[in-house]
Amino acid sequence: MRYSAAMKTFKPYNPDQPFLLPPVLQDWLPEDHPAAFISEVVDVALDLTPILATYETGDGRGQPPYHPALLVKLLLYGYCTGKPSSRQIEQATYEEIPYRVLAANQHPDHDTIAAFRQTHLPALAALFAQVLRLCQRAGLVQLGHVALDGTKVLANASKHKAMSYGRMAEAERKLEHEIAALLAEAQRVDAAEDAQYGQGRRGNELPAELARRESRLAKIREAKAALEAEAKVEAATAGEAAQAKRAERERQTRETGRPPKGRPPTVPDPTEATPTPKAQRNFTDPESRIMKDGATKSFVQAYNAQAAVDGTAQVIVAAAVTQEANDKQQLVPLLTQVEANCGALPTAASGDAGYFSEAAVTAEPLVGIDLYVAPDRQKHGDTPAPPPTPDDGTVRSAMRAKLQTAAGHAVYALRKAIVEPVFGQIKAARGFRRFSFRGFAKVQAEWTLICLTHNLLKLFRAGWRPQAA
């Protein structure tokens, strides 16, 4: 097809014109392209030994596998660009130049990509520490101010596949009755057929309706047993805490000669613990939980994804996932993980009211960190409220007063600007709102992989480039 213009001269345009692409794959992309950067980082700066070591076993028969570096590059770039699906990555190796370059014009199928990620997910997540060290080397992490926050990420399961403990008991009784009725009907039919046709029918085929009910009953009983086990573990933990409080009361009584005010804490018996009727378990991903999404105010089947972010360049210096809907127990683990990952504690750290508890902000591992953790919840955009009562000498009151000073308010005000944009970049810009995997361990690893690729993009945008040894 040819186009012509009588009056105006255009640049040549012929859709049928064949083009000879450059023979060197790297020439297909500009040098400053993120795909080229990821390829260089994987080749020069990352140690893939744990992954490569898994290929040393075997008898050498069959087709040789794709090179692990190829698959690592595809997955990292996929997560960076909001395309973690193995099917989308396979298609992109045909249709998108960055993926063709990373795959060296090869096309691993989606089963191969998915199996590689499934097998090596822990090793891929372990690359987080290596990338974080690169960020430190590039000067993107200073540990002056680290801000903490959590966000709800959807589980790979529907909340409609969850059932409460109370409903489980009702459903169990109903299914037991229905199964008994179906078995009685099957026996009646067998007896009638034996009388009519004589014995000889195998009779071991389960009616489809009976098989379906029995499988549902088995799942419900399994979920009930899991909730009951969790209740016993929680009761045991609460019992240990109550025993510790009793021991403290006894110590105070010995030292002062009079018992502390209030009743002694009750020590629950784990053997008698039962789940509350509203305790829920999801049949698709039993380790996920129903949580309230702070952004939409709706209840979702999710995990609570945590991040500690350095204020210098919004690099994630610690990442975790919890099944708890609130953040109260996460302050100490996140900040101690910062020390493990970076070799030092931050100078200052901030978190919203979800992280505050007197036990957390006075925990021994955090001694030396200048903490700014709001003791009171505020409406979005509000500053910490002034104390309603004079200083009563409590840790809560002292923190409240600290945040009301000009210096304290200025530090705490930085929290949102440090950590909240990170979740916006991950969820809005890169489209990661739902985990690909099911189960707590795999979800934790995938979140770490997401945080790793966030840090890779920070390195790229900072203009850092790896240097060959």
Secondary structure, DSSP 8 states (H G I E B T S, - for coil): -----SS-------TT------SSGGGGS-TT-HHHHHHHHHHHT---HHHHGGGS-S---SS----HHHHHHHHHHHHHTT---HHHHHHHHHH-HHHHHHTTT----HHHHHHHHHHHHHHHHHHHHHHHHHHHHTT----SEEEEEEEEEE-SS-GGGEEEHHHHHHHHHHHHHHHHHHHHHHHHHHHHHHHHH-S--------HHHHHHHHHHHHHHHHHHHHHHHHHHHHHHHHHHHHHHHHHHHHHHHHHSS--SS-------GGG----TT-EEESSSTT-EEEE-TTT--EEEEEEEEEEEETTT--EEEEEEES-SS-TT-HHHHHHHHHHHHSS--SEEEE-GGG--HHHHT-GGGTT-EEEE-SS---TT------SS---S-HHHHHHHHHHSHHHHHHHHHHHHHHHHHHHIIIIIS---B-SS-SHHHHHHHHHHHHHHHHHHHHHHTT------
